[in-house]
Amino acid sequence: MAEFSKLLTNTDIQKKLSLPTELFKSLPSFNGGHVQDLQAMDESGFVWTFKCSTRKKGHPKPVLSKGWLAFVRNKKLKVGDKIKFSLNQTAATPFHRVRAEKEVKIFRAIFGYSPIIAPSMKSISWKAALLY
């Protein structure tokens, strides 16, 4: 996966993030199963762990579930915001990056997207972290 980006839908911000099937090449090995952890570092350096799963039968489209909604809440994502995943293969150990972007509107027209630099989970108190 060089890079994957998606405009978020209502389902993406309320339930799970649906990923394109082409991402299988860059996802961790499922080793014959249908569930695997996917770790991705955000722009603040925090490593998020998402549960990545595929259907047992039919079209094996991958989705991110557990951990995804905490990411959505932390970044305050809304429908129309953008998410980007990329695989950094230049490091000694390849790793995934995740980046959230907000719409930038000028006179109600979408001008572009700006990265969301939210506080990392490290800076949130342990009581607040329990809510995630």
C-alpha positions in Angstrom: 0.0 0.0 0.0 1.7 3.2 -1.1 -1.2 5.2 0.3 -4.9 4.8 0.8 -7.3 7.7 1.5 -11.0 7.9 2.1 -13.7 10.5 2.8 -15.4 9.3 5.9 -19.1 8.2 5.8 -21.6 8.0 8.6 -20.8 4.2 9.0 -17.1 5.0 9.2 -17.5 7.4 12.1 -20.2 5.5 14.0 -19.3 1.8 13.6 -16.2 0.7 11.6 -13.9 1.8 8.8 -14.3 -0.2 5.6 -11.0 -0.7 3.6 -10.5 -1.6 0.0 -9.6 -5.2 -0.8 -6.4 -4.0 -2.5 -4.9 -3.3 1.0 -4.4 -7.0 1.7 -0.9 -6.8 0.3 0.2 -4.3 3.0 -1.8 -5.6 5.9 -0.3 -7.9 8.6 -0.6 -11.6 7.7 -3.9 -13.2 8.7 -2.2 -16.6 8.9 -5.4 -18.4 7.6 -7.6 -16.5 10.1 -9.9 -13.5 9.6 -8.8 -11.2 12.5 -5.5 -9.4 13.0 -4.2 -6.4 14.9 -3.1 -3.5 12.7 -0.9 -0.9 14.4 -0.5 2.6 12.9 1.3 5.7 14.1 -0.4 9.0 13.9 1.2 12.5 13.4 1.7 12.9 17.1 3.8 9.7 17.3 1.1 7.7 19.2 0.7 4.1 18.0 -3.0 3.1 17.6 -4.0 -0.6 17.6 -7.0 -1.4 15.4 -8.7 -4.8 15.0 -8.7 -5.6 11.3 -11.0 -8.3 10.2 -12.5 -9.8 7.1 -15.7 -11.7 6.5 -15.4 -15.5 6.9 -17.6 -16.1 3.8 -18.1 -14.1 0.6 -16.2 -11.0 -0.3 -13.2 -10.7 2.1 -13.4 -6.8 2.4 -11.2 -5.7 5.4 -12.7 -3.5 8.1 -11.2 -1.8 11.2 -13.3 -2.1 14.3 -11.9 -2.2 17.8 -9.8 0.8 18.4 -11.2 2.7 15.4 -13.9 4.5 17.3 -11.4 5.7 19.9 -9.4 7.2 17.1 -12.5 8.9 15.6 -13.4 10.4 19.0 -9.8 11.5 19.7 -9.5 13.3 16.4 -13.1 14.6 16.5 -13.8 13.2 13.0 -17.0 14.0 11.2 -18.6 12.8 7.9 -16.7 14.4 5.0 -13.3 14.4 6.9 -10.5 12.4 5.3 -8.4 9.5 6.6 -5.1 8.4 5.1 -3.2 5.2 5.7 0.3 4.6 4.3 3.0 2.0 4.7 6.4 3.5 5.5 8.9 1.0 4.0 12.0 3.3 4.3 12.5 2.4 7.9 14.4 -0.7 9.0 11.1 -2.1 10.2 8.2 -1.1 7.9 5.3 0.5 9.8 1.8 1.9 9.0 1.0 5.6 9.4 -2.5 7.0 9.9 -3.5 10.6 9.3 -6.8 12.4 9.8 -7.7 15.5 7.9 -10.5 18.0 8.3 -12.2 19.8 5.4 -11.1 23.4 4.8 -14.0 25.3 3.5 -14.0 28.8 2.0 -17.4 30.3 1.2 -19.0 26.8 1.6 -16.7 25.3 -1.0 -14.2 22.6 0.0 -10.8 24.2 -0.6 -8.8 21.2 0.6 -7.9 19.2 3.7 -5.8 20.1 6.7 -4.1 17.6 9.1 -5.6 17.1 12.5 -3.0 17.4 15.2 -5.0 16.2 18.3 -3.3 15.5 21.6 -2.0 12.0 21.7 -3.4 9.5 24.1 -0.2 9.9 26.2 -1.3 13.4 27.2 -4.8 12.4 28.2 -5.4 11.5 31.9 -6.0 7.9 32.8 -9.6 8.6 33.8 -10.3 10.2 30.4 -8.5 7.3 28.6 -11.0 4.9 30.2 -13.7 6.6 28.3 -12.0 5.7 25.0 
